Amino acid sequence: MDGIADGSLYAVPQPDDGVSHAPKLMTHEADVCRTHLKELRQDLAAFEQQYGLNSDEFYRRFQAGQTDDRMDYVEWASLVQMTENLQARLQLLTKA
């Protein structure tokens, strides 16, 4: 008779607004971003060492069309963009 006697069987579940979980989720997402950024920075460092050029200068040249289209450069440019996007995301997550 549990559930029927106390009326809980017919209780309407209340929606979880997610507000109570938001800080934990944001902290977790920020931690994930930091981990990915660390990995991306290691990848960028490998390209920088291989080509003797920092990623900012490389990306400026890549955007200006001053590099060729070898796959390494396309990958390197993609890593730079991913890093910038993750940094912006992390900033938003930690701003609140």
N, C-alpha and C positions, 0 to 999 in steps of 0.2 A: 503494500500500500504506500510505500514511500513514493513521493512524486504526486500521487493523486490526492492523498490526505492533506499534504501541506501546500498544494496548488502549484508546486514548482514544475510539474509536468506541462502545465499550460502557460508557464511564464514566457513572456516575450523577451527574447534575447536583446540586450541593448547593444547598439553598434559601438565598436571601439573607434573613437575618433582619432586614434593614433598619436594624440598630443603627448600622452605619457611616455610613449616610446620614442618620440622624435629626437630627444637629446642623445639617447643611446645609439640610434641609427645614424645620426649625423657624426657622432664620434667614431663609430665603426667605419663609416664611409670615408671619413678623413684619414683614418689609419690605413685603409686600403689604398687611397690615393698616395699617401706617403710611401708605402711599399712599392707601388708601381713607379713612382718618381725615382726612387732609389735605383730600381732596375734600369729605367730609361737612361738615367745619368751614367750608369756604368756602360751601357751600350754607346752613348754619345762619346764618352771618354775613349773608348776603343777606336772609334772613327777619328777622333781628334788626334790620337797618337799615330794612327796609321797614315793620316794625310798631313800631319804637322800644322793643323789649322783649328782654331777654336770654332765651336758650333755656331756662334753668333755671326762671325765673319763668313763662314761657309754659307750659312743660310742667306745672308745678304747677297752674296755672289750668286747663289742658286736662283734667288728671286729675280735678280737682275739679268739672268740669262748668261752669266759669265762662266758657267761650268758646262761640261758636256752632260749627256743623259745616261751615263753608265748607271747600272742598277745600284751600286753602292751609294751614289749620290741621291738617287730617288729614295732609297731606304733611309739614309741619313736625314734628308729633308722631312720625311714622314715622322721620324723619331723626334725631330725638333718641334714639329707641329703638335705631336701627341704630348710632349713635355709642356708646351705652352698651354694646351687645353687643360691638362691635369693641374697645372699650377693655378689656373683661373678657377677651376672647380674647387680645389682645396681652399683657396682664398674665400670663396663663397660659403663653404661649409664651416669654416672657422671664424667667419665674421660675426655670426649671430651670438 
